[in-house]
Amino acid sequence: MSLGIFRVPAPQNEPIRDYAPGSPERASIQARLAEMASEQIDIPLIIGGKEIRTGNTVPCVMPHDHSHVLGHYHEAGLEHVEMAAAAARDAWKAWSETPWEHRAAVMWKAADLLAGPWRDTLNAATMLCQSKTVYQAEIDAACELIDFLRFNAFFLQNVMTEQPIHSSYPTWNRSEYRALEGFVMAITPFNFTAIGGNLPTAPAIMGNTVLWKPASSTVFTNYYTMKLFEAAGLPAGVINFIPGPSGKVGQALAHPELAGIHFTGSTGVFHKFWKTVGDNIANYRSYPRIVGETGGKDFIFAHESADKEALKVAIIRGSFEFQGQKCSAASRAYIPKPLWDEIKADLIETTNSLTMGDTRDFKNFMSAVIDKKAFKDITGYIDHCRDAKDATIIAGGEYDDSKGYFIRPTLVETSNPKFKTMCEEIFGPVMTIYPYDPDKLEETIALCDNTSPYALTGAIFAQDRHMIMKLSDAFRHAAGNFYINDKPTGAVVGQQPFGGGRASGTNDKAGSAMNLLRWTSVRSIKETFSPATNYRYPFMD
């Protein structure tokens, strides 16, 4: 029972450490990297707070050194899915009735632990397992996840205070924010540790219990995230950690007690999930909430008035940071021919100069792509460009998987605005540039808007204010996160709620109260202090 009206501390975005030479944080993370790289851990399932080892193990490896094993994780089978659903059911009543401020406190404590003693561990795990540089790991595994946990606690408070009006006395109208009946399935991607942490905890903070299936390539990092939540006092069974093959763990989506899906991943997989729900709709206890952030074919559109230096930096950082493996990463650009002629040589030189290698070498700008499948898919696009008549590789294009899954950052120039790499999601370090005729601005705007089925992120570059207005209006529905004179990556929790429309997802905006509202079922309460005592109305007299 709560005996007060409580206020969550007003959150501020976690400051980003720069890990400069000679800094204490640099020495600290390097020591933790060496320690974690020197050991192999055994990763169990965690169901109802208990560690379960199935004996069916899969190695966790470094993408930049795929012979280096970080540990082995145990795969869940069909029986473990049922165990996890039962554990979630058992934990549901106590957790859903836990006062909101205590649920918020668990997340706030997790954020404080991550900001302090757990920071090196999550950052190092992300560097070793996902091949992120120290800076990319810092903004993801530390800062963004800390922000999700703190801001969601604050957003929860704001949701609770949203109450209905009173039309007249003597009644009192109230809204009660209940957990969904059943469990939420959180299915998380490889590319962001913060998303891995947010997808299960956003429903959990609203009182739901969760089954968490992490991406197979990043079970190592997500296991440490799960242990962080346990260290913060998350009760057993609230989040159940069940890594394993999609064909088996995915059976949870047909379970009668499925209450929701919180997903980030490919559009094709999301389509399959939605179909599964549709096929089983009559079997569920309630209609499942479906929230998904899926693919992107994110664009940069430049006008003749664009700042040349800012445009070049946006292309380099927006396309090649974390090997282009961000759903928001730029992968197509529309640049006026005169402006392209001015920046082309310098952009090629800069791209070819980007350093690539082991993330433990802090001189590197980028590292390896996540796994063999990604390597094969991305290099297939590069080979297609190499053989094409209407496209030319002007920088990069080399790749080698003998030690790690390394692909050089690649620039492609095309004369065909409908060229394959202008249309399809690649999810790798490949940027295709279409130099357009400035006299065909309207036509090119329409091409940018209509070429891709996605609408996740996009950026425009212009100094002319009328042109900024024109392009902003033209691309109103082309991107859920829209950037003016900045790269289309790097959304910050609380500042730019993230998500897109069209084939890019349901646009339920992670990092905002809009997302939390998807994980609650509202009960409207009317209390009448002086109820009617006669059934007759005045018109009847």
N, C-alpha and C positions, 0 to 999 in steps of 0.2 A: 504494500500500500504506500502511495506517495503522499507525503504530508507537506507539500509545498509546490509552488509553481516554479519550475527550474529553468535556467537559461544556460545553454551550451556556450562555452567561451567562443567569442567571435573569431573564426579562423582567418589566418593569413597564409598565402602561398608559401610553401617551404623554400627557403633560400637555396640556390644551387651552388654547390661547391665547385671550384674550378680545378682543383688538384694540380696546382702550379708546382714546378720543380722546387724542392726544398720545403714544401708545406707539410704540416703534420698529417693531414688527411691523405696525401699522396703516399707517404711512408706507411700509413696504417693500412690502406687498401692493398698495397703491394705485398705486405706481409700476409694479409688474409688470402690473397690470390695464391701465393706460394703454398700456404697451408692447405687450402681446399683442393688445389691441383695435385697435391701429393698423396691424397687419400682416395679411396673408393668407398662410397656409402651404399648401404642396403636400404631401399625405399619401399616400405610396406603400403598397403591400403590403410586408410584410417576410417573406420566405420563405427559409429557410436562411441567414439573416443578410444577405440581399441585398435592396435596395430595387427593387421592380418597379412600373412605371407602365403601366397598361393603356390609358390614354387615355379610358376611360369614367369621367368624373368627376361627383361630386355635391357641391353646396355644403354647408358647415357654417355654420349661422346661430345667432344669439342668439335664444332663444325670447322674450325681453322686447323685442327689436328685430329682427324677422325680416327686415328689409331689410339688416341688417349681416352681411356675410359674413366669417367668421373664417378660412376656407380651403376647399379642395376636396380630397376624397379619391377615390382611384382604386378602382373596384369590381372585385372578383375575379370571374372566370368559372369555368366548369367545369374548364378546363385548369389554372387556378391552384389549385384544390382538389387535383387530382392532383399538382401540383408540391409543394404543402405536405405532402401525405401522404408523398411520396417524400423530402422534406427531413427530416421527422420520423423516417422509417425510417432514413435515413442517420445521424442524430444519436443514435438510440436506444441502440446498443450502448455507445458511449463514455459517454453520460450515465447510463445505467442502471447502469453499473459504476463510476461515479465515487463514491468514498467519501462516505458520508452527510454527514460534517462539512463537506466542500467544497460540497455542494449547499446545506447550511444556511448556509454562509458567504456564498454569493451573495445569498441572501434577507436575511441580516442586514445586508450592505453596502447593499442596496437600501433597507432601512429607515433606515439611518443617513444615506444621501444624501437621502431624503425628509424626514427630521427636520431636515436642514440646508439645503443649497443648492437642493434641488429643491422645497422646501415651497411657496414662493410660486408656482412654476410650476403645480403640480398644483392648488393651491387656486384660482388665478386661472382656469385652464382650466375647472374645475368651476363657478365662478361665471358665467363667460361662456357656456359651452356648455349647462349644465343649469339655469341661473337659480337657483342656490342663493345664499343670503345668505352673508356671510363666515363666520358661526358654523357654519352647516350644512355649508359646504365644509370648514371646519377639522376638524369631528368626523368627517367622511367621508373626504375625499381625503388628509388628513394623518394624523390620529390612528388611525382604524380600519384604514387600509391598513398603517400602520407596525406596529400591533398584530398584524394577520394575519401579516405577514412574520416578526416576531420570535417570536410565540407558536408559529407553525407549526414553526419551527426547534426550539423547546423541546419541542413535542409529538413531533416526529420522534425526538428523542433518547430520549424516554420509551418510544416504540413500540419502538425498537431494543433497549431494555433488558428488554422483556417476554419472558421466556424460560421454557421448560417445566420441570417438576420432574424429578427423577431418582428412579426407583423403587428402583433398586439399582445397586451397582457390579458389574461394571466397564463401565458404559456412560455416555456423555455425550450428552444430548439438547439440541438447539439449534434455534432458529427463525431463519430467514433471510427478510428482507423484500424481496421482489423487485418490480421494476416490472412492470406489466401488459404483455403482449405486444401491441404495436400502438400506436396513438395515442389520446389522449383528446381529445374535442371539447369545448371550453369555449365556451358560448354565453351572453353576458353582457347584462344589462339596462342601460337608460339611467339609472336613478335613483341608483345608488351607484357612485362611482369605486372605492371599496374593494372592492365585489363584482367589478367589472371586473378588478381586480388579483388578487383572491384565487382566482377560479375557474380561471384557468390555472396559477397558481403552486402551489396546494395539490397538484394531481397532479404538477407538475414537481419539487417538493421530494422526492417519493417516488421519483424516478427516471424518471418518464414524460416522453414528448415530447407536445407539445400543438399542436392547431390551434385558434386563437382567433378566433371570430367576434364582434366587438363589435356592440352595437346601432347601427343606422344613424344615429340622432340624436345619438350621443355618440362618434363615431369620433375627433373632435378631441381630447377628453380622453384617451381610451384610447390614442391614438397617443403622447401624452406619457408615459403609463404604460409603454408598451412601450419607449420610449427610455430610461426610468429603469432598466428591467431590463437593457438592453444596457450602460448605463453601469456597472452593478454587476458586469459580467463574465459575464452569462448567455451560454453558448456558442451559436453559430449553430445554428438548427434545433431547439432545445429548445422554444421557443414560436414559432409561425409566425402572423403577424398578417394575417388575410384578411377585411377588411370587404367586404360585398357583399350582394346580395339573398338572402333566405332560400331562395328556390326554387333558386338555383344553389349557394351555399355549403352549404346543407342536404343536398346530395347526398353529402357526406362521411359522413352517418349510415348510408348503405347500403354504404360501402366495406368490403371484407373485413377490413381491418386495424383497424377501429374497435374499441377496447378499452374505451371508457367515454364517458359524456356527463356533463358538469358544467354544470348549467343553472340559471338564475334567470330567470323570466319568467311568462307567463300560463299558466293551467291548460290552456286549449284547445290552445296550441302544444305543451305538454308531452305531452298526449294524442297529438298527431300524431307526435311523436318516438318515443314508446313503441310506437306502431303500426308505424312504419317499422322499428324494431328487430325487432318480432315478425314482420313480413313477410319479413325478411331473415335470420332467426335461423340458418338452415341454411348461410348463406354466410359467416358470420364465422369467423375463426380461433379465437376464444374467445367466451364469453358476455359481452357488454358490461356493464359496471357502469353503472347509471343512477341518477344523483343529481339531484334537482330540488327547488328551492324555488319555489313557484308563487303562487297567488292568496291573498287573504285578505278576510274581512269582519269586521274586528276590532272588538271590543265593549268598552264600559265599562258595568259593572253597579253601580249604587249602592244601598245600603241606607239606611234612615232615619237610621242613626247616622253616616252619612258626614260628613267634614269638608267644609263647603260651599266654602271657599276653595280647598282642594286639588282638589276635584272640578272647579271652574270652570277652573282652570289646566290640569288634565289634558285637559279637552275642547278648550281653545284650542290648546295646544301639540301634543297628540296628534293633532288633526284637521287643523290648518292649517299647521304647519311644513312647509316644502318643498312647499307647495300640496297637501298630502295625498297626495303621490306616493310614499309609502313603503308597501311591502307590509304593514308593521306599523301603518299609520296608523288611528286610530279613525274609524269611519264610522257606527256605530250606538250609541245609548246607551239604557239602561233606568233611569229615575229615578222614585222614588216621587212621586206627585202632590203631597203636601204640601211635599216638598223642592224639587220643580220650581217650585212657586209662589214659593218663597223666592229661587231663584237666577236665574229666567228673565230678569227685566228687566236685571239686571247682566250676564248672559251675552250678551244681545242687544247691549247698549251696548258691551261690550268687543269683540265680533266686528265690529261696525260701525266701531270705531275703529282696527282693524288697518291699518297702513300697507302699501302695495303699490306696487311699481315696479321700476326698474332696480336690479340687485344692487350696482352700484357706488355707489349712494346708501345709506350704512350706516344711515340712519334707517328703512329699510323692513324690515318683519317678514317679508314674503313677496314672491314675484315671479310670473312667468308659468308656465303649464304647458308641457310639453315641445314640443308641435308641434300642427299643424292638426288631425290626427286626434284627438288627445287632447282638444283644445278642443271639437271637434264632439261627441264621445262624452259628455263631462261636461256640456256645456250641454244636451244632449238630456235628461239626467236632470233638470236644473233646470227645463226647460220642462214636463216631465211633472209635476213637483211643482206648478208654477204652475197647471196645468189640473185637478189632482186635487181631488176632493171630500172625501177623507179625509186630506189633508195640507195644511199651510200653510207657506210660506216666511216665517220670522219675522226673518231677518237675511240680508243679501246678496242673491244671486240675479242680480246684474248681471254682464255680461260684455262684452268688447270686444276684437276681434282686429285692429283697424286698424293698430296699431303692433307690439304684442306679443300673445301669447296669454293675456290677462289675464281671470281669473275671480275675482270677489269671494268671500271666504270666506262660505259659505252654511250657515245653520241651518234645518232643516226640522223641524216638529213634526207628528206623526201620531197618529191615534187607532187606526190599524191596524197591529198588530205584524208583519203580513205584507206591508206596503206595499213597493213595488218597491225603494225605496232603503234599506230595512231588510234586504233579501235579497241584492241583487246587488252585486258589486264595482264601484266607480265609479273609483277611483284618481284622485281629485281632491278639492278643498276643499269637500266636502259632508258635513255631519254631520246625521243624522236622529235625533231624540229621541222615544222612546215613553214618555210619563208613565204609570206603571202604578199600579193600586190596591194599596196595601200589604197589603190582606187577601188578595190573590191572588199572594202571593210565590212559592209553589211553582209555580203555573202559569206565572208570568213567567220563572222560572229555566228551566223546560223549554222555553219559547219561545226564550230566548236560546241554549240549547244546540242546538236542533234547526232553527232558522230557516235557517241558512246551511250549505252543504256544506263550508265551510272550517274550519280549526282551526289558525290561525297564532298570533295574539296576542290577549290579552284582559286586562282589568283589572277589579278589584273595589274598591269604596270602602266601608269600614265601620270604625267604631271598636269596635263590639261584638265581642269576641274569639270568642264562640261563633258569631256570624254569619260571621266571617272563615273559621272552620273549615268551616262548613256550605257556604259558597259555593265555597271551595277544593276541597272534595270533589265538589260538584255539577258543577264545570267542569273536572274532572280531564282529560277527553279533548277539551275544547272549544278548547284552546290549547296549542301547543307551548312558547310563552313566555308566562308568566302573571305578572301584576303585582298586588301588593296595595298599595293606596293610592299608586299612581303611574300615569303615562300608559303606554299599551302600546307605546311606541316607545323606541328608544335602547339596544338591547342592546349590551353591551360585550364585546369579545373576551376570552376567558379567565374572564369573570365570568358571563355569561349566554349560553352556546352557543345559536345561533339556528337555528330551523327548526320546522315544524309538520307535523301529520298530516292525515288525511282528504284533502280535495281541495287542501290547501296544500302537499303535497309528500311527500318520502320521509323527512323529519326526520332527516337525517344530520348535523345540528348543525355548521354552519360556526363556526369559532372554537374547535374542540376536536379532540382526538385521534380522536374518533369519525369525523370526516370524513376524516382522513388514512388511516384503515384501509380506506376504500373504494378507495383508489388503490394498494393493494399486494396482492401474491399471495404467501402465506407458503409457504416450503418447510420442512418438518420434517426434521431431520437426526438420525439416531441413529448414533453411532460406538461400536463395541464394541471394547474393548481386549483382551479375552481371549475370542475367539469359540469356539463349540463345535467340537469336533473329532471327535465321534461322533454319528451321527444318532439313536441309540437313546435313549429316555426311561426313567427309573427304573421306571415302571409296567409296562414290557415285560419286566422281569427275573422 
